[in-house]
Structures are given as structure tokens and as C-alpha cells.
């Protein structure tokens, strides 16, 4: 794969909160440099810029994308919803149930 530096594209483009889409490392660099200095001095943006510089020299673009997405979503708080009932663990899935039945059957027969 030829190295295109700042023209490298993301496998999955980054959509900004205002609806614009960033396709290349150059797009992200331009976006970051357009932000106020007060914003880019924040730790999340510093990490994003560091990752962007590393990727521009040949690293995986996913690393830069993760840094940018983390900085963009720094105000989003993930909350655990304990009221949800669609848990997947211990729900008696068919394989789990079949495995238990198989073990019980062989424990009773002594095989």
C-alpha cells in the first residue's frame, strides 16, 4: 500500500456534530486547526493530535479515528441502564441449556 501521508482516507469517515464529514487525515488536521486554542489545549484533543501525527507517518488510520472520536465525544456520558431486560448473560440460551442438559445426563448415567 503506498503511503499517501495526509491524503490517506479513513475506512469509516468521521461525521462531525454539525453534519460535515471528514474523509482524510488532511480533513481532520484542517478541522483541528480551525478549533479555538482553548479547545485544542484540552487533553483529549492533545491525544487526538498526537495520534494524527503518528498516523500521518504511516500508522493505522483507525488509531487517529479513535483519538478524534474520543475528543469529539468527550462530553457524552455513558450511563448503565439497569432497567433494561435484554441481557444476554445467563438467559438460558439454547447452547448453554443443551450443555447443562448434556452434563446432567452424563453425570446421572456415570459416563
PASEBA-1860 file (N, C-alpha, C; in nm, 3 decimals):
! residues 111
1> XXXXXXXX> 0.084/-0.116/0.000/0.000/0.000/0.000/0.090/0.124/0.000 ~ 0.077/0.210/-0.096/0.159/0.330/-0.098/0.116/0.427/0.013 ~ 0.216/0.492/0.072/0.187/0.587/0.178/0.151/0.721/0.117 ~ 0.031/0.770/0.141/-0.014/0.897/0.086/-0.010/1.008/0.190 ~ 0.053/0.983/0.305/0.065/1.084/0.409/-0.069/1.141/0.451 ~ -0.084/1.271/0.439/-0.203/1.341/0.484/-0.325/1.315/0.395 ~ -0.305/1.255/0.280/-0.417/1.225/0.190/-0.479/1.089/0.216 ~ -0.426/1.015/0.312/-0.483/0.883/0.345/-0.626/0.899/0.393
9> XXXXXXXX> -0.710/0.807/0.353/-0.852/0.814/0.390/-0.883/0.719/0.505 ~ -0.987/0.751/0.577/-1.036/0.663/0.683/-1.125/0.556/0.622 ~ -1.119/0.435/0.677/-1.208/0.328/0.631/-1.354/0.367/0.655 ~ -1.377/0.435/0.766/-1.510/0.482/0.804/-1.499/0.631/0.831 ~ -1.548/0.717/0.742/-1.533/0.862/0.760/-1.590/0.910/0.892 ~ -1.540/1.023/0.938/-1.583/1.082/1.065/-1.688/1.189/1.038 ~ -1.805/1.172/1.098/-1.911/1.270/1.085/-1.909/1.362/1.206 ~ -1.901/1.490/1.181/-1.897/1.589/1.288/-2.037/1.620/1.338
17> XXXXXXXX> -2.048/1.674/1.460/-2.181/1.707/1.513/-2.261/1.801/1.424 ~ -2.193/1.886/1.346/-2.265/1.979/1.258/-2.303/1.917/1.124 ~ -2.273/1.787/1.106/-2.313/1.716/0.984/-2.204/1.704/0.879 ~ -2.097/1.782/0.890/-1.986/1.770/0.794/-1.917/1.635/0.813 ~ -1.851/1.590/0.707/-1.782/1.461/0.711/-1.635/1.481/0.680 ~ -1.550/1.416/0.758/-1.406/1.420/0.738/-1.362/1.287/0.677 ~ -1.299/1.293/0.559/-1.261/1.172/0.487/-1.113/1.139/0.498 ~ -1.028/1.241/0.506/-0.883/1.219/0.502/-0.817/1.274/0.628
25> XXXXXXXX> -0.690/1.236/0.646/-0.613/1.291/0.756/-0.602/1.442/0.743 ~ -0.590/1.492/0.620/-0.583/1.637/0.595/-0.711/1.705/0.642 ~ -0.827/1.643/0.614/-0.955/1.699/0.659/-0.956/1.715/0.811 ~ -0.907/1.613/0.881/-0.905/1.617/1.028/-0.808/1.724/1.076 ~ -0.691/1.731/1.014/-0.593/1.833/1.053/-0.650/1.973/1.033 ~ -0.716/1.996/0.920/-0.777/2.126/0.894/-0.885/2.158/0.998 ~ -0.964/2.056/1.034/-1.069/2.076/1.133/-1.008/2.114/1.269 ~ -0.906/2.040/1.310/-0.845/2.066/1.441/-0.783/2.205/1.444
33> XXXXXXXX> -0.715/2.244/1.337/-0.651/2.376/1.336/-0.753/2.489/1.331 ~ -0.878/2.459/1.294/-0.982/2.562/1.293/-1.047/2.580/1.430 ~ -1.019/2.488/1.522/-1.077/2.498/1.656/-1.006/2.607/1.737 ~ -1.075/2.667/1.833/-1.010/2.766/1.919/-0.898/2.701/2.000 ~ -0.794/2.778/2.030/-0.679/2.724/2.104/-0.721/2.670/2.241 ~ -0.819/2.735/2.302/-0.869/2.689/2.432/-0.919/2.544/2.422 ~ -0.979/2.512/2.310/-1.031/2.376/2.288/-0.918/2.278/2.259 ~ -0.828/2.316/2.172/-0.720/2.223/2.133/-0.619/2.201/2.245
41> XXXXXXXX> -0.621/2.284/2.347/-0.533/2.265/2.462/-0.585/2.157/2.558 ~ -0.709/2.115/2.539/-0.766/2.011/2.624/-0.694/1.878/2.601 ~ -0.678/1.797/2.707/-0.604/1.671/2.694/-0.655/1.577/2.584 ~ -0.789/1.567/2.568/-0.842/1.477/2.465/-0.800/1.520/2.325 ~ -0.797/1.651/2.300/-0.754/1.698/2.168/-0.603/1.683/2.151 ~ -0.527/1.697/2.259/-0.383/1.677/2.250/-0.351/1.533/2.211 ~ -0.423/1.439/2.271/-0.405/1.297/2.237/-0.445/1.272/2.092 ~ -0.556/1.332/2.049/-0.603/1.315/1.911/-0.500/1.368/1.812
49> XXXXXXXX> -0.440/1.483/1.842/-0.339/1.540/1.752/-0.214/1.454/1.747 ~ -0.174/1.401/1.861/-0.057/1.312/1.866/-0.081/1.188/1.780 ~ -0.199/1.129/1.795/-0.233/1.011/1.714/-0.236/1.047/1.566 ~ -0.291/1.161/1.532/-0.297/1.205/1.393/-0.157/1.220/1.333 ~ -0.065/1.278/1.408/0.072/1.292/1.360/0.139/1.157/1.339 ~ 0.117/1.065/1.433/0.175/0.930/1.418/0.120/0.859/1.294 ~ -0.009/0.869/1.275/-0.073/0.803/1.161/-0.028/0.865/1.030 ~ -0.005/0.995/1.028/0.039/1.060/0.905/0.175/1.008/0.859
57> XXXXXXXX> 0.249/0.949/0.952/0.381/0.894/0.920/0.375/0.745/0.889 ~ 0.254/0.690/0.884/0.242/0.551/0.841/0.168/0.458/0.934 ~ 0.113/0.505/1.044/0.038/0.418/1.134/-0.101/0.388/1.082 ~ -0.174/0.301/1.151/-0.311/0.267/1.108/-0.407/0.384/1.129 ~ -0.489/0.414/1.028/-0.580/0.528/1.037/-0.683/0.511/1.149 ~ -0.711/0.388/1.187/-0.807/0.363/1.294/-0.760/0.428/1.425 ~ -0.629/0.432/1.446/-0.575/0.492/1.568/-0.612/0.641/1.574 ~ -0.597/0.712/1.462/-0.633/0.854/1.458/-0.783/0.871/1.473
65> XXXXXXXX> -0.859/0.782/1.410/-1.005/0.793/1.417/-1.053/0.778/1.561 ~ -0.996/0.684/1.634/-1.034/0.664/1.775/-1.004/0.789/1.856 ~ -0.886/0.848/1.835/-0.850/0.969/1.908/-0.945/1.084/1.879 ~ -0.980/1.102/1.752/-1.071/1.210/1.712/-1.210/1.187/1.771 ~ -1.261/1.065/1.759/-1.395/1.034/1.810/-1.401/1.054/1.962 ~ -1.295/1.015/2.031/-1.291/1.034/2.176/-1.294/1.182/2.211 ~ -1.219/1.264/2.137/-1.219/1.408/2.162/-1.354/1.471/2.128 ~ -1.414/1.429/2.017/-1.543/1.483/1.977/-1.653/1.449/2.076
73> XXXXXXXX> -1.644/1.331/2.136/-1.750/1.283/2.226/-1.712/1.293/2.373 ~ -1.618/1.381/2.406/-1.570/1.391/2.544/-1.678/1.433/2.642 ~ -1.784/1.498/2.596/-1.891/1.542/2.685/-2.003/1.438/2.698 ~ -1.996/1.332/2.620/-2.101/1.231/2.623/-2.072/1.136/2.738 ~ -2.169/1.124/2.827/-2.154/1.035/2.941/-2.231/0.906/2.914 ~ -2.160/0.795/2.920/-2.226/0.666/2.901/-2.282/0.623/3.035 ~ -2.410/0.591/3.034/-2.479/0.554/3.157/-2.532/0.413/3.143 ~ -2.511/0.335/3.247/-2.563/0.198/3.250/-2.711/0.203/3.286
81> XXXXXXXX> -2.793/0.139/3.206/-2.937/0.136/3.230/-2.972/0.001/3.293 ~ -2.989/0.001/3.424/-3.018/-0.124/3.495/-3.163/-0.171/3.475 ~ -3.247/-0.087/3.414/-3.387/-0.124/3.390/-3.404/-0.213/3.267 ~ -3.301/-0.217/3.182/-3.312/-0.297/3.060/-3.324/-0.445/3.094 ~ -3.405/-0.514/3.018/-3.425/-0.656/3.046/-3.369/-0.745/2.935 ~ -3.298/-0.687/2.840/-3.249/-0.766/2.728/-3.103/-0.809/2.747 ~ -3.071/-0.856/2.868/-2.935/-0.902/2.893/-2.911/-1.033/2.819 ~ -2.787/-1.058/2.786/-2.755/-1.180/2.712/-2.691/-1.286/2.799
89> XXXXXXXX> -2.646/-1.249/2.918/-2.579/-1.347/3.000/-2.679/-1.423/3.085 ~ -2.655/-1.550/3.099/-2.739/-1.633/3.183/-2.885/-1.639/3.141 ~ -2.912/-1.623/3.013/-3.051/-1.619/2.971/-3.102/-1.756/2.924 ~ -3.024/-1.859/2.952/-3.069/-1.992/2.913/-3.067/-2.012/2.763 ~ -2.964/-1.958/2.698/-2.955/-1.976/2.554/-2.952/-2.124/2.521 ~ -2.989/-2.157/2.400/-3.003/-2.297/2.364/-2.873/-2.374/2.382 ~ -2.760/-2.315/2.348/-2.634/-2.387/2.364/-2.603/-2.409/2.512 ~ -2.623/-2.303/2.592/-2.598/-2.315/2.734/-2.690/-2.419/2.797
97> XXXXXXXX> -2.817/-2.417/2.760/-2.913/-2.514/2.812/-2.877/-2.654/2.767 ~ -2.841/-2.671/2.641/-2.804/-2.802/2.590/-2.678/-2.855/2.658 ~ -2.581/-2.767/2.684/-2.459/-2.808/2.753/-2.490/-2.857/2.894 ~ -2.577/-2.783/2.964/-2.613/-2.823/3.100/-2.688/-2.956/3.099 ~ -2.781/-2.972/3.006/-2.858/-3.096/2.996/-2.765/-3.214/2.967 ~ -2.670/-3.192/2.878/-2.574/-3.297/2.841/-2.492/-3.337/2.963 ~ -2.444/-3.239/3.040/-2.365/-3.269/3.159/-2.447/-3.344/3.262 ~ -2.570/-3.298/3.287/-2.656/-3.365/3.384/-2.683/-3.510/3.343
105> XXXXXXX> -2.710/-3.528/3.216/-2.741/-3.662/3.165/-2.623/-3.755/3.187 ~ -2.503/-3.708/3.158/-2.384/-3.793/3.173/-2.341/-3.809/3.318 ~ -2.375/-3.714/3.403/-2.345/-3.729/3.544/-2.437/-3.836/3.605 ~ -2.561/-3.840/3.561/-2.657/-3.936/3.615/-2.626/-4.076/3.567 ~ -2.582/-4.091/3.444/-2.556/-4.224/3.388/-2.415/-4.271/3.424 ~ -2.329/-4.180/3.472/-2.195/-4.221/3.511/-2.100/-4.236/3.395 ~ -2.133/-4.186/3.280/-2.042/-4.197/3.165/-1.945/-4.084/3.161
END
